[in-house]
Amino acid sequence: MKINLLLTSFFCILLTGQVTGQITGFKISNQVSSIKEDEKVSITKSGESKQVFKTLEIIQFNYLTLTRKSKEEELNKIETELYNNSMANDGQDRFDDETIKSKSERITTLKNEIRHIESEQDSLYYSYTKDYMKFDNFMALSFGPIRSRAFFDMLYSNEGKQFKALGSAGINFGNNTGSIYSELASGNLGLFRVSLGTMISSNNNTNEVEGKKEEAYQRLITYGGNTVLNLEYPLVYAHSNNNQYNFISRFIAKGTADLPAFGTNTEKWAGSSSFGLDFYADAATSNNSLRFFLNLNASKIYGTDVFKDNLGTENANFTFGQLTMGLIFLENFKISFVVSTFSSESELRNRNIVAGGQVLR
């Protein structure tokens, strides 16, 4: 009955359309960069000189640079005139009120126009960065704030948004257990992608003690808890020219909590934090109708005593990792299987396979 309720909840989520990419099985399309091998040119971005390829975005960026400089020169001239006139000792040499008002309004207008141009240039450079990441087949440990945001934008289909509410959802089934995870909000914080999610889990085991362990394991192997704060930072991004083959590595930090008020079968609060590495690889058919993926992650987990008791492990702090395999078909439907787990705790090694399903938007 509980598992059937989970299924009903999941399909209600599907009907609302709030389902997109999940942590494994990114929605990566076969995309080709517009950049061609050519000599690089220099542009000035935020006061720094950058070497870039000649693309339409860079051409437009340069035109806006000329316009911005023209307005900055006019702004500087008017501000200098007003300041020098305000310091004049002879009151007869000072501008009249109408002139002062007119020049002040022009200063405000110019500042707004310059900010608008800078915003347009930021957008153009961001688009160029995404295009460059399609062009460069290998990036490692070279992700600043803009590249990091562009990277996660491509993986999670954020469409350039820095903040996104109601992001992803997925359903997973294990031995007598089931769970639904939904990402409530996500956004970029400097170098990191930050997301907040919640999970509903349940079990059909008539043994209360065993059911609690199975449900706690279900939460651990999927997202970690019924409330999850996740931070991601890209380490490596390697791909073929058309993204038919991809390899991704990320650093992931997580804080989780099992709150009784959110429907867990424990009477006390349980929490954990973890730090680890995630490796993802995939290969797609030429028409992108089938994409096979493999996901391997390993982390160090630090849990509370209640967290440990729920899992039935000897220690609250332990290492844990898992291997997930699956496929995405028709670009929007994903199925996955956790085929192997490994841990410093024997109770968590090679448990039953956990299957998952998802619709990618």
MIRO-859817 format. One record per residue (C-alpha): x, y, z. Coordinates in steps of 0.02 Angstrom, whole numbers, padded with zeros to 5 digits, always signed. Example, Ala and Ser with C-alpha at 12.3 -4.5 7.8 and 13.67 -1.06 7.14 Angstrom:
% MIRO-859817
+00615-00225+00390/+00684-00053+00357/
***
This chain:
% MIRO-859817
+00000+00000+00000/+00139+00122+00045/+00235+00084-00115/+00075+00110-00216/+00056+00280-00134/+00233+00324-00189/+00192+00277-00368/+00034+00382-00365/+00133+00532-00298/+00265+00512-00432/+00141+00511-00575/+00058+00666-00500/+00228+00751-00510/+00244+00696-00692/+00076+00772-00734/+00129+00941-00663/+00280+00943-00780/+00406+00975-00641/+00527+00838-00691/+00699+00868-00766/+00878+00804-00753/+00938+00706-00602/+01112+00679-00529/+01143+00527-00638/+01089+00519-00818/+01113+00698-00873/+01015+00757-01022/+01161+00790-01140/+01115+00819-01321/+01230+00791-01469/+01283+00972-01491/+01417+01042-01606/+01512+01202-01569/+01509+01346-01692/+01692+01384-01653/+01817+01344-01790/+02004+01329-01777/+02071+01505-01799/+02188+01628-01720/+02131+01702-01556/+02093+01884-01526/+02099+01987-01368/+01950+02067-01281/+01934+02162-01118/+01813+02087-00992/+01792+02163-00819/+01955+02257-00841/+02052+02100-00888/+02120+02049-01058/+02055+01881-01119/+02104+01777-01270/+01952+01716-01367/+01903+01645-01536/+01816+01750-01668/+01631+01708-01653/+01470+01804-01681/+01454+01831-01493/+01629+01906-01485/+01595+02019-01636/+01437+02083-01551/+01534+02100-01388/+01663+02211-01476/+01530+02324-01552/+01455+02348-01379/+01629+02386-01310/+01645+02531-01433/+01473+02597-01383/+01512+02578-01198/+01678+02670-01213/+01592+02813-01305/+01463+02830-01166/+01597+02815-01031/+01695+02957-01112/+01538+03066-01118/+01498+03022-00938/+01673+03066-00879/+01667+03231-00974/+01501+03285-00898/+01551+03231-00721/+01714+03328-00738/+01622+03483-00801/+01498+03478-00658/+01631+03449-00526/+01746+03587-00589/+01599+03708-00603/+01542+03666-00427/+01714+03717-00363/+01713+03887-00452/+01742+04032-00332/+01646+04160-00435/+01461+04124-00420/+01429+04205-00589/+01529+04068-00677/+01422+03928-00608/+01290+03836-00710/+01110+03886-00683/+00990+03765-00601/+00916+03706-00766/+01089+03662-00835/+01138+03571-00676/+00976+03472-00681/+00996+03429-00865/+01177+03370-00844/+01134+03271-00687/+00992+03182-00777/+01110+03144-00921/+01234+03067-00799/+01098+02954-00728/+01043+02904-00904/+01220+02864-00958/+01254+02758-00804/+01096+02656-00836/+01141+02634-01019/+01318+02577-00973/+01249+02451-00848/+01130+02385-00981/+01274+02366-01106/+01380+02276-00976/+01234+02158-00942/+01219+02122-01129/+01406+02090-01139/+01398+01972-00991/+01260+01875-01079/+01359+01868-01242/+01517+01810-01152/+01417+01679-01059/+01347+01613-01224/+01525+01612-01294/+01584+01514-01141/+01453+01379-01169/+01502+01369-01352/+01686+01359-01305/+01650+01216-01185/+01573+01119-01329/+01730+01156-01431/+01862+01113-01300/+01863+00922-01284/+01951+00917-01116/+01941+01031-00965/+02015+00988-00796/+02027+01093-00638/+01994+01252-00738/+01817+01298-00688/+01792+01476-00629/+01619+01546-00585/+01566+01575-00767/+01627+01405-00831/+01552+01317-00682/+01383+01399-00710/+01390+01360-00897/+01438+01179-00860/+01289+01149-00746/+01176+01245-00863/+01216+01121-01002/+01195+00970-00887/+01035+01020-00798/+00950+01118-00940/+00938+01276-00837/+00929+01383-00994/+01044+01514-00919/+00945+01536-00759/+01048+01566-00603/+00905+01510-00492/+00779+01374-00528/+00634+01312-00422/+00555+01139-00432/+00696+01060-00530/+00707+00870-00533/+00610+00720-00473/+00637+00533-00483/+00573+00370-00411/+00676+00222-00348/+00634+00046-00290/+00736-00074-00183/+00699-00226-00076/+00525-00192-00004/+00564-00006-00014/+00526+00142-00125/+00568+00326-00128/+00529+00485-00224/+00653+00628-00231/+00611+00804-00288/+00731+00949-00305/+00642+01100-00233/+00764+01237-00282/+00936+01256-00360/+01054+01394-00410/+01236+01443-00431/+01337+01511-00286/+01504+01565-00355/+01595+01407-00408/+01461+01289-00341/+01291+01229-00394/+01182+01221-00239/+01019+01125-00229/+00892+01088-00095/+00785+00932-00110/+00665+00824-00014/+00628+00639-00020/+00482+00530+00032/+00526+00349+00070/+00425+00199+00126/+00437+00011+00150/+00323-00141+00152/+00421-00244+00278/+00312-00307+00420/+00465-00318+00536/+00482-00142+00609/+00669-00153+00644/+00713-00227+00474/+00596-00105+00388/+00683+00043+00471/+00853-00020+00411/+00792-00052+00234/+00713+00120+00223/+00868+00206+00292/+00974+00112+00164/+00853+00165+00026/+00879+00348+00076/+01068+00325+00086/+01087+00245-00085/+00977+00371-00175/+01005+00545-00101/+01051+00524+00082/+00901+00585+00181/+00727+00657+00170/+00798+00833+00166/+00956+00859+00063/+01070+01009+00036/+01189+00971-00108/+01343+01065-00170/+01430+01019-00333/+01589+01079-00415/+01652+01016-00584/+01827+00942-00591/+01839+00864-00765/+01735+00880-00923/+01790+00777-01073/+01685+00743-01227/+01685+00704-01411/+01655+00843-01538/+01467+00813-01541/+01444+00753-01360/+01410+00576-01417/+01536+00521-01284/+01557+00611-01118/+01657+00595-00959/+01623+00704-00807/+01698+00713-00635/+01631+00818-00492/+01667+00855-00310/+01507+00837-00209/+01471+00892-00031/+01307+00849+00052/+01211+00884+00210/+01060+00774+00246/+00929+00761+00380/+00793+00635+00420/+00655+00734+00505/+00512+00639+00589/+00393+00777+00537/+00433+00738+00354/+00372+00559+00364/+00521+00450+00413/+00493+00296+00520/+00614+00358+00654/+00558+00451+00809/+00716+00557+00823/+00809+00673+00707/+00952+00592+00609/+01081+00686+00507/+01238+00663+00405/+01366+00757+00303/+01474+00687+00164/+01615+00735+00047/+01664+00637-00106/+01699+00617-00290/+01578+00572-00428/+01624+00500-00599/+01501+00492-00743/+01524+00424-00920/+01402+00397-01061/+01391+00349-01244/+01248+00386-01363/+01191+00322-01530/+01218+00439-01677/+01036+00497-01675/+01038+00519-01484/+00888+00402-01464/+00985+00290-01343/+01116+00346-01218/+01201+00220-01102/+01279+00288-00943/+01385+00232-00797/+01401+00326-00633/+01528+00288-00496/+01541+00386-00335/+01632+00369-00170/+01619+00476-00016/+01661+00490+00167/+01504+00502+00275/+01491+00576+00449/+01327+00532+00533/+01239+00553+00699/+01208+00408+00818/+01026+00398+00763/+01084+00394+00581/+01198+00248+00625/+01061+00155+00722/+00937+00175+00579/+01060+00097+00457/+01116-00037+00578/+01302-00001+00554/+01437-00015+00686/+01506+00159+00656/+01426+00329+00623/+01573+00381+00512/+01614+00271+00364/+01656+00266+00179/+01524+00224+00052/+01515+00211-00136/+01407+00139-00272/+01405+00096-00456/+01250+00141-00557/+01214+00091-00737/+01069+00134-00849/+01007+00209-01009/+00911+00359-01075/+00799+00328-01224/+00707+00449-01338/+00808+00586-01249/+00678+00602-01111/+00656+00435-01021/+00783+00365-00900/+00800+00200-00808/+00945+00158-00692/+01006+00018-00580/+01123+00027-00431/+01218-00133-00469/+01354-00128-00336/+01393-00044-00171/+01553-00041-00070/+01587+00023+00105/+01697+00012+00258/+01539-00055+00343/+01503-00235+00294/+01314-00210+00314/+01314-00090+00167/+01410-00195+00041/+01328-00273-00112/+01149-00256-00055/+01000-00285-00168/+00990-00192-00334/+00896-00027-00326/+00802+00022-00485/+00755+00199-00532/+00650+00286-00663/+00632+00464-00721/+00565+00577-00857/+00688+00710-00917/+00617+00873-00979/
***
